[in-house]
């Protein structure tokens, strides 16, 4: 019988319980194969489950695999931060950063410790977006988004994770979206794409720069609460549209997501600019533990 494995569930991109995006993290997951990880992620039903094990690479501290309730993903921002939070809580990150070996490559997370705990910064590779190669009108129809509801402040683009970023005219239009999830899942499956991030420049809190909703029903996420990975590209997209000002070579702002689901999440986004071009992206957030337990995968 496998020894019980430590598991933590945390709410990420928030400073209070029962807000932000839940993430489960299973530590010491070396003995679990992919089938076991899928079953555990499906059982836990958290939007993201991190499995942390020893790394076999000399340039990484840990191996990190990330799953939605439906499948494995190469990169999930809130899941990676959930795994990092679990390691910090377990006393396994003594320094100011941790490097993961993931399916999408090396992922570095920097840690700023202060009186409020830890602010964790994801530093993914600088994302390069592209024009959609699929039928955007099909996606709009599945979302129930009228053509007049698409804003003109930026063009729709596709992220490295095959998420579609759509500009929406205002917060009321964003809140009113009621996608046909079956239809959206079918469309995005045929397009071999992931989710759709609908973005409004109108926000709930003064000072924030964007408010978003993310839909990926074919990934087991009809609506994700907070989507760190898509925001990696969002900050570059907003900068290119002239909406994120880089004073002194840095653009720093807050992005909102999850309010309509009753779980407001807040992301800190940072873009470094060199010679007028983006050179570095960081996505930051805090987390709070809501559950600590032991997992018995073969009980």
C-alpha positions as a Markdown table, in Angstrom:
| # | Residue | x | y | z |
|---|---|---|---|---|
| 1 | Unk | 0.0 | 0.0 | 0.0 |
| 2 | Unk | 1.3 | 3.5 | -0.9 |
| 3 | Unk | 1.9 | 5.8 | 2.0 |
| 4 | Unk | -0.6 | 8.7 | 2.3 |
| 5 | Unk | 0.5 | 11.7 | 0.3 |
| 6 | Unk | 0.3 | 15.3 | 1.7 |
| 7 | Unk | -2.3 | 17.4 | -0.1 |
| 8 | Unk | -3.1 | 21.1 | 0.2 |
| 9 | Unk | -6.0 | 23.0 | -1.3 |
| 10 | Unk | -5.5 | 26.7 | -1.6 |
| 11 | Unk | -7.3 | 29.7 | -3.0 |
| 12 | Unk | -5.0 | 31.5 | -5.5 |
| 13 | Unk | -5.0 | 35.1 | -6.6 |
| 14 | Unk | -6.6 | 36.2 | -3.4 |
| 15 | Unk | -5.8 | 37.0 | 0.2 |
| 16 | Unk | -8.9 | 35.6 | 1.8 |
| 17 | Unk | -10.5 | 32.1 | 1.8 |
| 18 | Unk | -13.3 | 31.2 | -0.6 |
| 19 | Unk | -12.3 | 33.8 | -3.2 |
| 20 | Unk | -9.9 | 33.5 | -6.1 |
| 21 | Unk | -9.3 | 30.2 | -7.9 |
| 22 | Unk | -9.0 | 26.9 | -6.0 |
| 23 | Unk | -6.0 | 24.7 | -6.7 |
| 24 | Unk | -5.1 | 21.4 | -5.1 |
| 25 | Unk | -1.5 | 20.3 | -4.8 |
| 26 | Unk | -0.2 | 16.8 | -4.2 |
| 27 | Unk | 3.3 | 16.7 | -2.8 |
| 28 | Unk | 5.7 | 13.7 | -3.1 |
| 29 | Unk | 3.8 | 12.5 | -6.2 |
| 30 | Unk | 6.8 | 10.4 | -7.5 |
| 31 | Unk | 5.0 | 7.1 | -7.3 |
| 32 | Unk | 1.9 | 8.3 | -9.2 |
| 33 | Unk | 1.6 | 7.5 | -12.9 |
| 34 | Unk | -0.5 | 9.6 | -15.4 |
| 35 | Unk | -3.6 | 7.5 | -14.9 |
| 36 | Unk | -3.5 | 7.9 | -11.2 |
| 37 | Unk | -3.0 | 11.7 | -11.6 |
| 38 | Unk | -6.0 | 11.9 | -13.9 |
| 39 | Unk | -8.2 | 10.0 | -11.5 |
| 40 | Unk | -7.1 | 12.1 | -8.5 |
| 41 | Unk | -7.7 | 15.4 | -10.4 |
| 42 | Unk | -11.1 | 14.1 | -11.5 |
| 43 | Unk | -11.9 | 13.1 | -7.9 |
| 44 | Unk | -10.8 | 16.4 | -6.4 |
| 45 | Unk | -12.6 | 18.5 | -9.0 |
| 46 | Unk | -10.5 | 21.6 | -8.3 |
| 47 | Unk | -10.0 | 23.7 | -11.5 |
| 48 | Unk | -6.3 | 22.8 | -11.3 |
| 49 | Unk | -4.4 | 20.1 | -9.5 |
| 50 | Unk | -0.6 | 20.2 | -9.2 |
| 51 | Unk | 1.5 | 17.1 | -8.8 |
| 52 | Unk | 4.9 | 17.9 | -7.4 |
| 53 | Unk | 7.8 | 15.3 | -7.5 |
| 54 | Unk | 11.5 | 15.2 | -7.6 |
| 55 | Unk | 13.1 | 16.6 | -10.7 |
| 56 | Unk | 15.5 | 14.6 | -12.8 |
| 57 | Unk | 16.9 | 17.7 | -14.4 |
| 58 | Unk | 19.9 | 19.5 | -12.8 |
| 59 | Unk | 18.4 | 22.9 | -13.8 |
| 60 | Unk | 15.1 | 22.4 | -12.1 |
| 61 | Unk | 14.2 | 22.1 | -8.4 |
| 62 | Unk | 11.0 | 20.0 | -8.9 |
| 63 | Unk | 9.0 | 18.2 | -11.5 |
| 64 | Unk | 5.5 | 19.8 | -11.8 |
| 65 | Unk | 2.5 | 18.2 | -13.7 |
| 66 | Unk | -0.8 | 20.1 | -13.9 |
| 67 | Unk | -4.3 | 18.8 | -14.5 |
| 68 | Unk | -7.7 | 20.2 | -14.9 |
| 69 | Unk | -10.6 | 17.8 | -13.9 |
| 70 | Unk | -10.6 | 16.6 | -17.5 |
| 71 | Unk | -7.0 | 16.5 | -18.8 |
| 72 | Unk | -3.3 | 17.4 | -18.3 |
| 73 | Unk | -2.2 | 20.9 | -19.4 |
| 74 | Unk | 1.3 | 22.2 | -20.1 |
| 75 | Unk | 0.9 | 25.4 | -18.3 |
| 76 | Unk | -1.7 | 26.7 | -15.8 |
| 77 | Unk | -0.8 | 29.8 | -13.8 |
| 78 | Unk | -3.0 | 29.3 | -10.8 |
| 79 | Unk | -2.1 | 25.6 | -10.6 |
| 80 | Unk | 1.6 | 26.4 | -10.6 |
| 81 | Unk | 1.1 | 29.0 | -7.9 |
| 82 | Unk | -0.9 | 26.5 | -5.9 |
| 83 | Unk | 1.9 | 24.0 | -6.1 |
| 84 | Unk | 4.4 | 26.7 | -5.0 |
| 85 | Unk | 2.2 | 27.7 | -2.1 |
| 86 | Unk | 2.0 | 24.1 | -0.9 |
| 87 | Unk | 5.8 | 23.8 | -1.1 |
| 88 | Unk | 6.2 | 27.0 | 0.9 |
| 89 | Unk | 3.7 | 25.9 | 3.5 |
| 90 | Unk | 5.7 | 22.6 | 3.8 |
| 91 | Unk | 9.0 | 24.5 | 4.3 |
| 92 | Unk | 10.5 | 23.2 | 1.1 |
| 93 | Unk | 11.3 | 26.5 | -0.6 |
| 94 | Unk | 14.0 | 28.1 | 1.6 |
| 95 | Unk | 15.1 | 30.6 | -1.0 |
| 96 | Unk | 13.5 | 33.4 | -3.1 |
| 97 | Unk | 12.6 | 31.3 | -6.2 |
| 98 | Unk | 11.8 | 27.8 | -7.4 |
| 99 | Unk | 12.3 | 26.3 | -10.9 |
| 100 | Unk | 9.9 | 23.6 | -12.2 |
| 101 | Unk | 10.4 | 21.1 | -15.0 |
| 102 | Unk | 7.0 | 21.1 | -16.7 |
| 103 | Unk | 5.5 | 19.7 | -19.9 |
| 104 | Unk | 5.8 | 23.2 | -21.4 |
| 105 | Unk | 9.5 | 23.6 | -20.4 |
| 106 | Unk | 11.2 | 25.2 | -17.4 |
| 107 | Unk | 9.0 | 27.5 | -15.3 |
| 108 | Unk | 10.5 | 29.9 | -12.8 |
| 109 | Unk | 8.5 | 31.3 | -9.8 |
| 110 | Unk | 9.9 | 34.1 | -7.8 |
| 111 | Unk | 8.8 | 34.6 | -4.2 |
| 112 | Unk | 8.6 | 37.9 | -2.3 |
| 113 | Unk | 8.1 | 37.4 | 1.4 |
| 114 | Unk | 6.5 | 40.1 | 3.5 |
| 115 | Unk | 4.3 | 40.7 | 6.5 |
| 116 | Unk | 1.3 | 39.5 | 4.5 |
| 117 | Unk | 2.9 | 36.2 | 3.5 |
| 118 | Unk | 4.2 | 35.6 | 0.1 |
| 119 | Unk | 3.7 | 37.3 | -3.3 |
| 120 | Unk | 4.5 | 34.7 | -5.9 |
| 121 | Unk | 5.5 | 35.7 | -9.4 |
| 122 | Unk | 5.3 | 33.4 | -12.4 |
| 123 | Unk | 7.8 | 34.1 | -15.1 |
| 124 | Unk | 6.8 | 32.2 | -18.2 |
| 125 | Unk | 8.6 | 32.5 | -21.5 |
| 126 | Unk | 7.7 | 35.8 | -23.3 |
| 127 | Unk | 4.5 | 34.9 | -25.1 |
| 128 | Unk | 4.1 | 35.7 | -28.8 |
| 129 | Unk | 0.4 | 35.9 | -29.9 |
| 130 | Unk | -0.9 | 35.3 | -33.4 |
| 131 | Unk | -3.9 | 36.1 | -35.5 |
| 132 | Unk | -6.7 | 33.5 | -35.3 |
| 133 | Unk | -6.4 | 30.7 | -37.9 |
| 134 | Unk | -9.9 | 29.5 | -37.2 |
| 135 | Unk | -13.4 | 30.8 | -37.5 |
| 136 | Unk | -14.0 | 33.5 | -34.9 |
| 137 | Unk | -17.7 | 34.0 | -35.8 |
| 138 | Unk | -18.4 | 30.4 | -34.8 |
| 139 | Unk | -16.9 | 31.2 | -31.4 |
| 140 | Unk | -18.9 | 34.4 | -31.1 |
| 141 | Unk | -22.1 | 32.5 | -31.9 |
| 142 | Unk | -21.3 | 29.8 | -29.3 |
| 143 | Unk | -20.6 | 32.5 | -26.7 |
| 144 | Unk | -23.8 | 34.3 | -27.5 |
| 145 | Unk | -21.7 | 37.5 | -28.2 |
| 146 | Unk | -23.2 | 39.8 | -30.8 |
| 147 | Unk | -20.8 | 41.3 | -33.3 |
| 148 | Unk | -21.6 | 44.7 | -31.8 |
| 149 | Unk | -20.3 | 43.4 | -28.5 |
| 150 | Unk | -16.8 | 42.9 | -29.8 |
| 151 | Unk | -14.7 | 46.0 | -29.1 |
| 152 | Unk | -12.4 | 47.7 | -31.5 |
| 153 | Unk | -9.6 | 48.6 | -29.1 |
| 154 | Unk | -7.6 | 45.5 | -30.1 |
| 155 | Unk | -7.9 | 42.6 | -32.6 |
| 156 | Unk | -8.7 | 39.1 | -31.4 |
| 157 | Unk | -5.5 | 37.1 | -31.0 |
| 158 | Unk | -4.5 | 33.5 | -30.1 |
| 159 | Unk | -2.0 | 32.8 | -27.2 |
| 160 | Unk | 0.7 | 30.2 | -27.2 |
| 161 | Unk | -1.7 | 27.9 | -25.3 |
| 162 | Unk | -4.3 | 28.2 | -28.1 |
| 163 | Unk | -6.6 | 30.5 | -26.1 |
| 164 | Unk | -8.5 | 33.1 | -28.0 |
| 165 | Unk | -8.4 | 36.6 | -26.5 |
| 166 | Unk | -11.5 | 38.6 | -27.4 |
| 167 | Unk | -12.0 | 42.4 | -26.6 |
| 168 | Unk | -15.5 | 43.1 | -25.3 |
| 169 | Unk | -17.1 | 46.6 | -25.3 |
| 170 | Unk | -18.0 | 46.9 | -21.7 |
| 171 | Unk | -18.6 | 45.2 | -18.3 |
| 172 | Unk | -22.3 | 44.8 | -18.8 |
| 173 | Unk | -21.8 | 42.9 | -22.1 |
| 174 | Unk | -19.2 | 40.7 | -20.4 |
| 175 | Unk | -21.4 | 39.9 | -17.5 |
| 176 | Unk | -24.4 | 39.1 | -19.7 |
| 177 | Unk | -22.5 | 36.3 | -21.6 |
| 178 | Unk | -24.3 | 33.0 | -21.3 |
| 179 | Unk | -22.4 | 30.6 | -23.6 |
| 180 | Unk | -23.9 | 27.4 | -25.0 |
| 181 | Unk | -21.2 | 25.2 | -23.4 |
| 182 | Unk | -21.9 | 22.2 | -25.5 |
| 183 | Unk | -21.7 | 24.2 | -28.7 |
| 184 | Unk | -18.5 | 26.0 | -27.5 |
| 185 | Unk | -16.9 | 22.7 | -26.5 |
| 186 | Unk | -17.7 | 21.3 | -29.9 |
| 187 | Unk | -16.4 | 24.3 | -31.8 |
| 188 | Unk | -13.1 | 24.6 | -29.9 |
| 189 | Unk | -12.5 | 20.8 | -30.1 |
| 190 | Unk | -12.8 | 21.0 | -33.9 |
| 191 | Unk | -10.5 | 24.0 | -33.9 |
| 192 | Unk | -8.0 | 22.0 | -31.7 |
| 193 | Unk | -7.9 | 25.0 | -29.4 |
| 194 | Unk | -8.2 | 25.6 | -25.7 |
| 195 | Unk | -10.2 | 28.4 | -24.1 |
| 196 | Unk | -11.7 | 31.8 | -24.8 |
| 197 | Unk | -10.8 | 34.8 | -22.6 |
| 198 | Unk | -13.3 | 37.6 | -23.0 |
| 199 | Unk | -11.8 | 41.0 | -21.9 |
| 200 | Unk | -13.4 | 44.3 | -20.9 |
| 201 | Unk | -11.4 | 47.4 | -20.2 |
| 202 | Unk | -14.2 | 48.5 | -17.9 |
| 203 | Unk | -13.4 | 47.2 | -14.4 |
| 204 | Unk | -15.0 | 46.7 | -11.0 |
| 205 | Unk | -12.3 | 48.4 | -9.0 |
| 206 | Unk | -10.7 | 51.8 | -9.8 |
| 207 | Unk | -7.2 | 51.3 | -10.9 |
| 208 | Unk | -7.5 | 47.9 | -12.5 |
| 209 | Unk | -6.9 | 47.7 | -16.2 |
| 210 | Unk | -9.0 | 44.7 | -17.3 |
| 211 | Unk | -11.8 | 42.4 | -16.3 |
| 212 | Unk | -12.1 | 39.0 | -17.9 |
| 213 | Unk | -14.1 | 35.8 | -18.1 |
| 214 | Unk | -12.6 | 32.5 | -19.4 |
| 215 | Unk | -14.5 | 29.5 | -20.9 |
| 216 | Unk | -13.0 | 26.1 | -21.7 |
| 217 | Unk | -15.8 | 23.5 | -21.3 |
| 218 | Unk | -14.0 | 20.8 | -23.3 |
| 219 | Unk | -11.2 | 21.0 | -20.7 |
| 220 | Unk | -13.6 | 20.4 | -17.8 |
| 221 | Unk | -13.8 | 24.1 | -17.1 |
| 222 | Unk | -17.1 | 25.6 | -18.3 |
| 223 | Unk | -15.9 | 28.9 | -16.7 |
| 224 | Unk | -12.5 | 29.2 | -15.1 |
| 225 | Unk | -12.4 | 31.5 | -12.0 |
| 226 | Unk | -9.0 | 33.0 | -12.6 |
| 227 | Unk | -6.7 | 32.1 | -15.5 |
| 228 | Unk | -3.1 | 33.1 | -14.9 |
| 229 | Unk | -1.7 | 31.5 | -18.1 |
| 230 | Unk | -3.9 | 33.6 | -20.5 |
| 231 | Unk | -3.0 | 36.8 | -18.6 |
| 232 | Unk | 0.6 | 36.2 | -19.5 |
| 233 | Unk | -0.3 | 37.1 | -23.1 |
| 234 | Unk | -3.0 | 39.6 | -22.2 |
| 235 | Unk | -0.4 | 42.0 | -20.8 |
| 236 | Unk | 1.6 | 42.0 | -24.0 |
| 237 | Unk | -1.6 | 42.3 | -26.0 |
| 238 | Unk | -2.7 | 45.4 | -24.0 |
| 239 | Unk | 0.7 | 47.0 | -24.4 |
| 240 | Unk | 0.6 | 46.5 | -28.2 |
| 241 | Unk | -2.8 | 48.1 | -28.2 |
| 242 | Unk | -1.4 | 51.2 | -26.4 |
| 243 | Unk | -3.4 | 50.5 | -23.2 |
| 244 | Unk | -0.6 | 49.5 | -20.8 |
| 245 | Unk | 1.9 | 52.3 | -20.3 |
| 246 | Unk | 5.5 | 51.3 | -19.5 |
| 247 | Unk | 6.9 | 54.1 | -17.4 |
| 248 | Unk | 10.6 | 53.6 | -16.7 |
| 249 | Unk | 10.6 | 50.5 | -18.8 |
| 250 | Unk | 7.9 | 48.7 | -16.7 |
| 251 | Unk | 4.2 | 48.4 | -16.9 |
| 252 | Unk | 2.5 | 47.1 | -13.7 |
| 253 | Unk | -1.2 | 46.8 | -13.2 |
| 254 | Unk | -4.0 | 44.7 | -11.7 |
| 255 | Unk | -6.3 | 42.5 | -13.7 |
| 256 | Unk | -9.7 | 41.2 | -12.4 |
| 257 | Unk | -11.5 | 37.9 | -12.9 |
| 258 | Unk | -14.0 | 35.7 | -11.1 |
| 259 | Unk | -16.3 | 38.3 | -9.7 |
| 260 | Unk | -19.4 | 37.0 | -11.5 |
| 261 | Unk | -18.8 | 33.6 | -10.0 |
| 262 | Unk | -18.7 | 35.0 | -6.5 |
| 263 | Unk | -15.0 | 34.4 | -6.1 |
| 264 | Unk | -13.2 | 37.6 | -7.0 |
| 265 | Unk | -9.6 | 37.1 | -8.0 |
| 266 | Unk | -6.9 | 39.7 | -8.6 |
| 267 | Unk | -3.7 | 39.2 | -10.6 |
| 268 | Unk | -0.7 | 41.5 | -10.6 |
| 269 | Unk | 0.8 | 41.8 | -14.1 |
| 270 | Unk | 4.2 | 43.2 | -14.9 |
| 271 | Unk | 5.7 | 43.8 | -18.3 |
| 272 | Unk | 9.3 | 44.9 | -18.8 |
| 273 | Unk | 10.0 | 46.8 | -22.0 |
| 274 | Unk | 13.4 | 47.3 | -23.7 |
| 275 | Unk | 13.8 | 49.6 | -26.7 |
| 276 | Unk | 10.1 | 49.8 | -27.0 |
| 277 | Unk | 9.6 | 46.1 | -27.2 |
| 278 | Unk | 8.4 | 43.6 | -24.5 |
| 279 | Unk | 11.2 | 41.6 | -23.0 |
| 280 | Unk | 9.8 | 40.0 | -19.9 |
| 281 | Unk | 6.4 | 39.1 | -18.4 |
| 282 | Unk | 5.5 | 38.3 | -14.8 |
| 283 | Unk | 2.1 | 37.2 | -13.4 |
| 284 | Unk | 1.8 | 37.6 | -9.6 |
| 285 | Unk | -0.6 | 36.5 | -7.0 |
| 286 | Unk | -1.0 | 35.4 | -3.4 |
| 287 | Unk | -2.7 | 32.3 | -2.0 |
| 288 | Unk | -4.4 | 31.1 | 1.2 |
| 289 | Unk | -4.7 | 27.5 | 2.4 |
| 290 | Unk | -8.2 | 26.3 | 3.0 |
| 291 | Unk | -7.6 | 22.6 | 3.4 |
| 292 | Unk | -4.7 | 20.4 | 4.5 |
| 293 | Unk | -5.1 | 16.6 | 4.3 |
| 294 | Unk | -3.6 | 13.2 | 3.4 |
| 295 | Unk | -4.4 | 11.4 | 0.2 |
| 296 | Unk | -4.6 | 7.6 | 0.0 |
| 297 | Unk | -4.6 | 6.9 | -3.8 |
| 298 | Unk | -4.8 | 3.1 | -3.4 |
| 299 | Unk | -7.1 | 2.9 | -0.4 |
